[in-house]
Amino acid sequence: MKRPDGSLISYMSNLVKANGGINCAQGIPGFNPPEELIEELIRAAKQPVHQYPAGNGNPELRGLVASGLAGNCGLKAENVLVTNGATEAISLIYLYLRQRTAGNFTVLSFDPVYESYANLPKIYGDRFLCEYPDEAGNFDFNALEQRIVAEKVNLVLLCSPGNPLGKIWKKDEIRALYEICRKNGAKLVFDAVYSDLYFGEAPYLPFDLVGDTLFVVSAFSKMLSITGWRVGYLIAGHEHVENMAKIHDYTGLCTPSLLQIAIAEYLKKNDFGKNYLAALRGKIKESFETMHPVLEKSGFIMPPIDGGYFIWAKIPAPFTDGFDFAMSLYEKVKVGTVPGIHFSEKGNDFIRISIAKPAPEIAEAALRIADFVK
């Protein structure tokens, strides 16, 4: 079968939505949002809050992001811009930084790469560079700096925990990458969308480095299991935020007022979702521990995975083509996954499997995958 144009994530997910099965393709949580959040949504819906909110976001929500979610780093509401999901936040930063160059814009990220990182440069005709890890999954920072300088890289994109590979970058790695960017005039975007979903120790989040060089993007989508609400944000230096807000006026304009108010009230009254997040982490870890050993026993090879929604897995012999594998897997046993070639030029024999569902559903998906491999 010819590979379809566009996002293979959307393609595979839409197959399941249209024809049934288990959707392990798209990162759609199979968990309900906090009940307290829904109660706040109902309360807010009865108030006169149904018109355009401030374009840069609800002031209270921006303040809560700066003071609560970003820790005690001296950040203020002026450092936060509320967006339509983290995807818009990334796109907005991209547009803003791109317009500041003389038409030569070069972007770098790390293999395997989340789809937006590689496809935004394609859309705008810019250069995209991929940095590949060694066999142990590590990167040579000296070689990386040389490449950033030689290739005149403008923007570096990093996600931790990652998507599709749930690698958590260490504090010294992130700070080393930041210093390379700062010294050489590149900007660094740190994508923290999955930062609440870790299996062991909490990841380092570089809010203390936010300023001229570092931008942070995140969202409530995965944190509160509300991917359909599309409420995200970016955190940056005050001048950057002001300038991006002007672009945002003509692109996203604003994020729904009602949803922002409900989230702000929930965060205030529920210790920023501490109890919900602890339970959610437990559920996703259980799903990971349900799927991972079955895949391993079936011959899949998987690098270390520290958190996030996904398992990045090399398909077992005698299979060699991840696209054919994913299509046949869905056709035969109705489990949707994403071919690895969507994320990496070297990922032809990989697939990405979403585990963001309750363990019983993941157990059924794992059983079907194992039977298919047999």
Secondary structure as the mmCIF struct_conf table of DSSP 4:
data_model
#
loop_
_struct_conf.conf_type_id
_struct_conf.id
_struct_conf.beg_label_comp_id
_struct_conf.beg_label_asym_id
_struct_conf.beg_label_seq_id
_struct_conf.end_label_comp_id
_struct_conf.end_label_asym_id
_struct_conf.end_label_seq_id
HELX_LH_PP_P HELX_LH_PP_P1 LYS A 2 PRO A 4
BEND BEND1 ASP A 5 GLY A 6
HELX_RH_AL_P HELX_RH_AL_P1 LEU A 8 ASN A 19
BEND BEND2 GLY A 21 GLY A 21
STRN STRN1 ILE A 22 ASN A 23
BEND BEND3 ALA A 25 GLN A 26
BEND BEND4 PHE A 31 PHE A 31
HELX_LH_PP_P HELX_LH_PP_P2 ASN A 32 PRO A 34
HELX_RH_AL_P HELX_RH_AL_P2 GLU A 35 ALA A 45
TURN_TY1_P TURN_TY1_P1 LYS A 46 LYS A 46
BEND BEND5 GLN A 47 PRO A 48
BEND BEND6 GLN A 51 GLN A 51
TURN_TY1_P TURN_TY1_P2 GLY A 55 ASN A 56
HELX_RH_AL_P HELX_RH_AL_P3 PRO A 59 LEU A 64
HELX_RH_PI_P HELX_RH_PI_P1 VAL A 65 LEU A 69
TURN_TY1_P TURN_TY1_P3 ALA A 70 ALA A 70
BEND BEND7 ASN A 72 GLY A 74
HELX_RH_3T_P HELX_RH_3T_P1 ALA A 77 ASN A 79
STRN STRN2 VAL A 80 THR A 83
BEND BEND8 ASN A 84 ASN A 84
HELX_RH_AL_P HELX_RH_AL_P4 GLY A 85 ARG A 98
TURN_TY1_P TURN_TY1_P4 GLN A 99 ARG A 100
BEND BEND9 THR A 101 GLY A 103
STRN STRN3 THR A 106 PHE A 110
BEND BEND10 ASP A 111 PRO A 112
HELX_RH_AL_P HELX_RH_AL_P5 GLU A 115 TYR A 124
TURN_TY1_P TURN_TY1_P5 GLY A 125 GLY A 125
STRN STRN4 ARG A 127 GLU A 131
HELX_LH_PP_P HELX_LH_PP_P3 TYR A 132 PRO A 133
TURN_TY1_P TURN_TY1_P6 GLU A 135 ALA A 136
BEND BEND11 GLY A 137 GLY A 137
HELX_RH_AL_P HELX_RH_AL_P6 PHE A 141 ALA A 150
TURN_TY1_P TURN_TY1_P7 GLU A 151 LYS A 152
STRN STRN5 LEU A 155 CYS A 159
BEND BEND12 SER A 160 PRO A 161
BEND BEND13 ASN A 163 LEU A 165
HELX_LH_PP_P HELX_LH_PP_P4 LYS A 167 LYS A 170
HELX_RH_AL_P HELX_RH_AL_P7 LYS A 171 LYS A 183
TURN_TY1_P TURN_TY1_P8 ASN A 184 GLY A 185
STRN STRN6 LYS A 187 ASP A 191
TURN_TY1_P TURN_TY1_P9 VAL A 193 ASP A 196
STRN STRN7 TYR A 198 TYR A 198
BEND BEND14 PHE A 199 GLU A 201
HELX_LH_PP_P HELX_LH_PP_P5 ALA A 202 TYR A 204
HELX_RH_3T_P HELX_RH_3T_P2 PHE A 207 LEU A 209
STRN STRN8 VAL A 210 VAL A 210
TURN_TY1_P TURN_TY1_P10 GLY A 211 THR A 213
STRN STRN9 LEU A 214 ALA A 219
BEND BEND15 PHE A 220 PHE A 220
TURN_TY1_P TURN_TY1_P11 SER A 221 SER A 225
TURN_TY1_P TURN_TY1_P12 THR A 227 TRP A 229
STRN STRN10 GLY A 232 ILE A 235
HELX_RH_AL_P HELX_RH_AL_P8 HIS A 238 HIS A 248
TURN_TY1_P TURN_TY1_P13 ASP A 249 GLY A 252
HELX_RH_AL_P HELX_RH_AL_P9 SER A 257 LYS A 269
TURN_TY1_P TURN_TY1_P14 ASN A 270 ASN A 270
HELX_RH_3T_P HELX_RH_3T_P3 ASP A 271 GLY A 273
HELX_RH_AL_P HELX_RH_AL_P10 LYS A 274 LYS A 297
TURN_TY1_P TURN_TY1_P15 SER A 298 GLY A 299
STRN STRN11 ILE A 301 ILE A 301
STRN STRN12 GLY A 307 GLY A 307
BEND BEND16 GLY A 308 TYR A 309
STRN STRN13 PHE A 310 LYS A 314
HELX_LH_PP_P HELX_LH_PP_P6 ILE A 315 PRO A 316
TURN_TY1_P TURN_TY1_P16 ALA A 317 PRO A 318
HELX_RH_AL_P HELX_RH_AL_P11 GLY A 322 VAL A 333
STRN STRN14 VAL A 335 GLY A 336
STRN STRN15 VAL A 338 PRO A 339
HELX_RH_3T_P HELX_RH_3T_P4 GLY A 340 HIS A 342
TURN_TY1_P TURN_TY1_P17 PHE A 343 PHE A 343
TURN_TY1_P TURN_TY1_P18 GLU A 345 LYS A 346
TURN_TY1_P TURN_TY1_P19 ASN A 348 ASP A 349
STRN STRN16 PHE A 350 SER A 354
BEND BEND17 LYS A 357 LYS A 357
HELX_RH_AL_P HELX_RH_AL_P12 ALA A 359 VAL A 373
#
